[in-house]
Amino acid sequence: MAKITIVSDDTCDMPIDLIEKYNIRIVPVKMVFSDKTFNSCGVKGDLSLDEYYRRVSKELPTTSTPSLGIIYENFKQALEQSEGLIAIFISNSLSPIASNAQIVVKQHFPNKKIKIHNSNMTSVGLSVVVLEAAKLAQKGQSFEEINTKIEKWLSQVHYAGIMSTLENLVRTGRVPKTKKYLADFFKVKPVVAMADGQVTMKGKIRADDKLILNQIKKFGQLALENMSNESGYLFIGHTRWLEAAEDIASFLKLHNPKNKTIIVQETGTLIANFVGKKTITLGYIGQYDDNWLLKTK
């Protein structure tokens, strides 16, 4: 029996082979269209990215937080295979999964070895912490040791990038149509990062696709130089922009002084639902400065 199982949710954008290799359990999040509800929409879910993008061209879906029952079943199954579990969930400001999980633990597992972390992260920012924790669990490190590391990493993890369009934010009512029109006209691209548990617009740059790639390459190079020595991974997330993500990855592999592993991962449907196509983000543990993305010269 394994000592510790690491648990996360569908917003943890990570390659399926790593999820399986490290036995990471993913709690499903429902995605609701007018004609069908999908029970899970992550990399292991029943809503593929191809089908999502076919559907979303006609209808932007809503999402549903996992019920207490779904969280209970996932925790129960994890505890059947291990002595304890550590859950690292999407920012509670974006979805109350962590809060709901605390209720489940109090009601059903009060005496079990369980720790719930509100990551204040999402997507590839969440992924890098989950992966590092899962590696420690597989190596047999103790419950206490892993949690200490996670708490340290969550204070140092960053998720930031550039959006190519405000389309989905307009469709969800978060941005007025006039702002999108002006942004499109002047080729203004939002720079986004996590702040206080929210995906926040940190500023904007005037850019075409070429400049976006150059900015992310510069950002990635600085991120690699300033990454924590305790972390071995930098994630590149993208929404339907694989060629750009691979171009960035190829560049960063040539500018990688600490020999970190660079992982390209398409962003799952839950985050894509808000940021839209052709968004590029990085997730890593280390230092970060907004100016790395905002300064174009």
Secondary structure, DSSP 8 states (H G I E B T S, - for coil): -EEEEEEEETT----HHHHHHTT-EEE--EEE-SS-EES--STTSSS-HHHHHHHHTT---EEE---HHHHHHHHHHHHHHEEEEEEEES-TTT-THHHHHHHHHHHH-TTSEEEEEE-S--HHHHHHHHHHHHHHHHTT--HHHHHHHHHHHHTTEEEEEE-S--HHHHHTTSS-HHHHHHHHHTTEEEEEEEETTEEEEEEEEE--HHHHHHHHHHHHHHHHHTB-TT--EEEEEESS-HHHHHHHHHHHHTS-TT--EEEEEE--HHHHHHH-SS-EEEEEEB---THHHH---
